[in-house]
Amino acid sequence: MSNGYGYPRRRSSIFGGLLLIAIGVIFLLHYLQPGLVHLGQIIRFWPVLLIVWGLARLWDHFAANRAHQTAPPTVSGSDLLLVLLVIVGVIAIIAYDRIHRRMGWEPGFDFFETPYTFTATLPSAPVAPATRIDLWTPRGDISVHPQPSKDLNIVVTKIVRARDPGAARQAADSTTVSVTPGDGALRVEPQIPSGRDVRVSYDASVLPNTSLSASTGNGDVRVTGIQGDISLSAAGHVDVSQTGANTTVNMRRGDASIHAISGNVSIAGRGEQLNVGEIGGDVSINGEFFGPIRVLRAAKGVQFNSSRTTLSVSGSLGRLVMDSGRLIVSDSPGDVSLETRAKDIRLENVSGSVHVADRDGNVELRYSRPPNHKIDVTNRSGDIELVLPSDSSFSITAFSRSGDITSDFSSSSLRVVETTPNARLDGTAGSGGPSITLNTTYGTIHILRAPPSPPSPPEAPPTPRSRKTR
């Protein structure tokens, strides 16, 4: 085969591709099955690199002859560069490992170590009445569930990263877990030798009416069926369900799922997704949570505070949905106060007073029944849409700076006055009623009549009973 100038085309070598495939397979297996592929042992077999190189050269030679091409050079610049990069990477890994151990740094990911798992059951510890259980681990998961026994029972799982099973066993044996009474609590914590990479997890069983504190520096927490007060701290996933008192959660990252709680729920810190539902008390969320955030059926309302949003819903709440670009509150008989920015807001079936301040987003309020309390909405660079039943009575003042106003309600005392580029609406509808104040800049105000609700279907006639034959 010619290259267009009368000379045979030079064939490219497959060595670089084979080397990259081999490196990728090794790292993938080490990630998926650390005990199967041990990087520290693989590096000892560096002469295999020369074998791969030789096999690739033989393949290139025979393939070039069959295709009537010129074989690639024995040593190409790209092959040398790739090999040098691999060597530099291996040297960097070895240097990191040596410095990591010599300087006594905190345990971290180590290419040369494999995780080993050890499980043990601690002796049962008696728990005095009104004693709080305090579980703590620097790295590891915590799971707590109820049992009928009055004792504290814990299964401890230790995950040790080490170069061989013997070193792992030694690190696991030197890591102990103590159960210490004091100050009205029974404290559970591990003693991990300095420089050891050990992850300690607990699976604890306690009486249902126990008060509980659980904290992990890096891991997940799961609590179910505990009826005492609960205080949790985690940097991972938090799952709490079917508890009977107040629940406090402090998060450093991760997400939370909290359901079927009889008391109040307080969540603080920072994280991602929050799912909260069936709460007998109130819900308080303070911090930076990037969502989505969902709250369903909170009996005593919701408080939310972040750098962008302040929300207060008094009384019960049917649903709250919030993410980076929207916020929805629906089915709340209490008052709603909201100040935020860069969010589209939708309030549905809110029976109490409403105060909303937004910017760079649209505001929509929908009522299935005529409002009975004050409505106050201020927006900047966004529209306002208010949907009311046809039989609503209210007094309104609406002003749009550099925008328009449209209204489906008309009467002699309710009209839009346009003074370009602004628009204003003042007056009353029906017999008057609650005060409505709407203000926006660079947006349109729409006041709409809600479509009539469809009639309820007629009840089905009773099914006739058949007579029994005697």
Summary of the structure (lengths in Angstrom):
residues: 470
radius of gyration: 34.1
end to end distance: 101.7
largest distance: 109.7
contacts: 1501
relative contact order: 0.06
helix: 17%
strand: 45%
